[in-house]
Amino acid sequence: MYRALIIDDEKPVQIAIQKLGHWRYYNMEPPQLAVNGKDGLSAMREFRPDIVFVDMNMPVMDGASFLMKASQEFPDSQYIVVSGYDQFAYAQQAIRYGACEYLLKPVVEEELNTAIEKAILRIDPDAVFQQNSDTREEISPEEAVRVIKEYIDSNYCQNIKITMFAEKYYFSIEYLTKLFRNKYGFTIYEYVLKLRMERAKELLADENNKIIDIAERLGYADNHYFSKAFRTYYHISPSQYRKELLNSQK
């Protein structure tokens, strides 16, 4: 399935794109979210989206700066600008950095999905779309658990909710949790935490990575919450772990 990322600091715009996009029709996972270009780059490095929706006017890092960096680091991703500014300068910047479409706010359903289809066909000219986006996805419980694990392996830094799997595959939360634990030895949330903590150790090994940035990359909105989770999992704080690791390498 294709992956998408929405980078916009306006919550109503995020919601509009999420609700108006025909994700299942285009064989896409529900989009992930970021609130500025800096967050967007971090998110891209974690789960590598195929299509990125980006606003031009954002705090911290604006759309133009984001597109300049992202198009160099992720040249295969397709970028769709969703902007409230009908200005030639913005459109020119977007085109310069390879944006495949420039949409104006408010988001219009038909225009949005036309842009999505255009982006997918640039990725794969032979792409075939589902004929009925409301068709129930038939899948065995065992296959559902395998697909869930694969999804988590690629998206553990995002806000993962079991309800999204329950609604998609028409199994209860309790049933999916039981199947997942029986097959992999962890509940779904325990497995997400395991991957985050293992990745945290890898990132902490590089002293150039600030702990606050590591927390953000791993999906923790609050640095304190990340440190508490790390300490609970490893019985040592992130800063102390880094200190001991670097000392052992001298």
Stockholm file with secondary structure:
# STOCKHOLM 1.0

chainA/1-250         MYRALIIDDEKPVQIAIQKLGHWRYYNMEPPQLAVNGKDGLSAMREFRPDIVFVDMNMPVMDGASFLMKASQEFPDSQYIVVSGYDQFAYAQQAIRYGACEYLLKPVVEEELNTAIEKAILRIDPDAVFQQNSDTREEISPEEAVRVIKEYIDSNYCQNIKITMFAEKYYFSIEYLTKLFRNKYGFTIYEYVLKLRMERAKELLADENNKIIDIAERLGYADNHYFSKAFRTYYHISPSQYRKELLNSQK
#=GR chainA/1-250 SS CBCEEEECSCHHHHHHHHHHSCTTTTTBCCCEEESSHHHHHHHHHHHCCSEEEECSSCSSSCHHHHHHHHHHHCTTSEEEEEESCCCHHHHHHHHHTTCSEEEESSCCHHHHHHHHHHHHHHHCTTCCCCSCTTSCCCCCHHHHHHHHHHHHHHHTTSCCCHHHHHHHHTCCHHHHHHHHHHHHSSCHHHHHHHHHHHHHHHHHTSTTSCHHHHHHHTTCSCHHHHHHHHHHHHSSCHHHHHHHHHHHTC
#=GC SS_cons         CBCEEEECSCHHHHHHHHHHSCTTTTTBCCCEEESSHHHHHHHHHHHCCSEEEECSSCSSSCHHHHHHHHHHHCTTSEEEEEESCCCHHHHHHHHHTTCSEEEESSCCHHHHHHHHHHHHHHHCTTCCCCSCTTSCCCCCHHHHHHHHHHHHHHHTTSCCCHHHHHHHHTCCHHHHHHHHHHHHSSCHHHHHHHHHHHHHHHHHTSTTSCHHHHHHHTTCSCHHHHHHHHHHHHSSCHHHHHHHHHHHTC
//
